[in-house]
Amino acid sequence: MKYDFVVVGSGFAGATVAERLANDLNKKVLVIDKRDNIGGNMYDYKNNDGIIVHEYGPHLFHTNNERVYNYLQNFGDWFNYEHRVLGKVKDKIVPIPFNFTSIRECFDEDKSAKLIDVLVNKFGKDKKIPILELRKDGDADTSELADFVYENVFLYYTMKQWGQKPDEIDGSVTARVPVYTSLDDRYFQDKFQCMPIGGYTKIFENMLNNKNIDLKLNTKASDVLKFEDKIYLNGEMFDGKVIYTGALDELFDYEYGDLPYRTLKFEFENLNDKYYQKVGTVNYPTKDDKFTRITEFKHMTIENGDEIDFTVIMREYPMAYNRMNNDIPYYPINNEENMNLYNKYLEKSKKYNSLYLVGRLAQYKYYNMDLVIDEALKLYEQIKGEI
Ligand code: UDP
C-alpha cells in the first residue's frame, strides 16, 4: 500500500490521529511501534485469574472534556469508576489528596476543628490549595498544617519520584494533588471518570482496526524513516506526512544531548487473598519505604473484583532514566534547562514541514491521557485543514 501518513507510536496520541485520518479522511496510514504491543503505556492484559493488569503502571481515565469523552465512546464500553487513594501518613492511612477527613485522622478533635475552620474562612469550601501555596500563607495554624502535609505527604514521595524536593520541581507537578478543603475523598473531581470494560488494549484494537491502517510492531522509527534533507520511508523519498509521538531526542539521534526523564520499575506480586488494600492505590510518602505507591488492579480495572478470590498488586520504584539500560521514559522533567534543550530539538523538527509532533513524549509535557487525545484531535483538525 502507498501510504499518505506514517504514524510513529500507537499510544493515545498516535492511535487517535491514525484513526481519524483512516476513518474520517479515508487516508492510508502506516502505524509503527517499537514495542510488540499496541497502546503504548496504556497496554493492559487479563491475567489467569481474570484481573486486567496495566503492564506500564496504572492509568485512570478522567476528563472534563466532553469531546474527548464522546470520542472514546466510539471504541468500546466504559464503566463508571471514581478513583480513591489513601496514603500512609505516620501510623495512619488517610485520604489523599489531604482533605478534612485526613485532617481529622492526623490531629486531635479541637485542633482539627480549628484547622478546618481556618481553611474554610481563608480559602472557602471545596477549594484546592497547592501545598507550595499553603506553605507561603504565613498564618500560624495554616503553617502548622502546611508543614505537616509537606513533610508527611510531599517531601519523601517527591524525593523518591523526582529525586528532588517539592520546592525544587515545577510547581504544577505537586499542584496535581492539592490540599482539598472538602470531605470529597475522590482523587479526581472531573465530570467524566471511567475505565474501559475489558481493558484499554481492546479500545486500541478498535481504534486501529481499519482497512486503511497497516500496523507494524517491533519497528523503530529509525528502521523505516530517515530524516535527511527530506524524509525517506524505506529508502524512498516520502511525500506524505509523518506524525511522530516518541521522544524527540531519540528522533534526532541525541544530537544535542539526552533529554532527561524519570523512569519506573514495577514489582508485581500475585497474592492468594481476595484483597490486599481498601482502594486501588495506596501512596507511601514515607521515608523508609523505597516505593512510592502500591496499586491493586482489581479495584480499578474490572467491575467484578469481589467475585475473584485472588489479587495482584504492583509496587512502583521511580528512578533516573537511562536509555543505555533500555529504560522507558515515563515522565518528562519540566524545568528551564530541559525546556531549552527540548526547544533545540523542536527547532530542528521545524525544518521538516511534513513532520508533526504530538503526545507526552514528543511534546515533552506531563499530559494526562485526556489532554493527549485532545491534542491529537486538534492536530488532526489542523492537518485536515491543510490538505
Ligand atoms: N505527590 C506527593 N505525594 C503524594 C501524591 C503526590 O508528593 O502522596 C506529588 C509527587 O511529586 C507526584 C505529584 O504530586 O509526582 C503528582 O502526583 P500524581 O498522583 O498526579 O502522579 P502520577 O499519577 O502522574 O504519577
Residues whose N, C-alpha, C, O or C-beta is under 5 A from the ligand:
A	BS01	UDP	G87 I96 V153 F154 Y157 T158 Q161 V173 T174 R176 V177 N283 P285
